[in-house]
């Protein structure tokens, strides 16, 4: 875990180094989107984003570019950014057919100057998928929204659900037999929520380096948005379908009553 005495610059460099190290592994495993992304993230983000053909969209933390390519297929003109040069290199390698529609840039979303350089009132929409919990500081990104967005523009993000996922819950499974009837139940054990916390973990088993997670309770997550003059305009808590399950008891496929992802749409208060 990072020590509080370390400088912000050193912390951010450590976060970037982990993603640079994991870029090739992440790209190979993610491909065009894993099951978690396909069932939970993409359809719900697209619902709130409501992309119209010809719109100019900024993606923050684009990873290997798979969502940027989806946006392009829907008719958007995309600026896709990531603060990992290795991730941006992997994204460009997939995107030769979309070179006219996707402009990839290495941009640190925790740096106000780099965000400002993307342009003033250039974008109909900004999207950030499953990355706020990976960012050391989210305030610069929220503060940049009124400057980046066109009038009536929107910012849509997905993130690990602060209540049920990003606070590192313990998975609990119970098996019971009574009068010849077998029942199974699944629960989450939470030991903390309100405390902001930094820890390291694995998004995908086998990845070369543990990445950093920054757990923030809802009041902190949305508090940064509200202080930046943004208002909440849409909220979804997607869950995996009841028809799916897994023999691995600790899989989210068995915990249907708990949404592992939160998707929100914010607009600028006028």
PyMOL commands that set and color helices and strands:
alter all, ss='L'
color gray80, all
select helices_A, chain A and resi 8-30+35-49+66-73+85-93+96-98+112-116+132-134+139-148+218-227+252-254
alter helices_A, ss='H'
color red, helices_A
select strands_A, chain A and resi 56-60+77-82+102-106+123-129+149-160+170-178+181-189+197-201+211-215+230-236+261-268
alter strands_A, ss='S'
color yellow, strands_A
deselect
rebuild
show_as cartoon
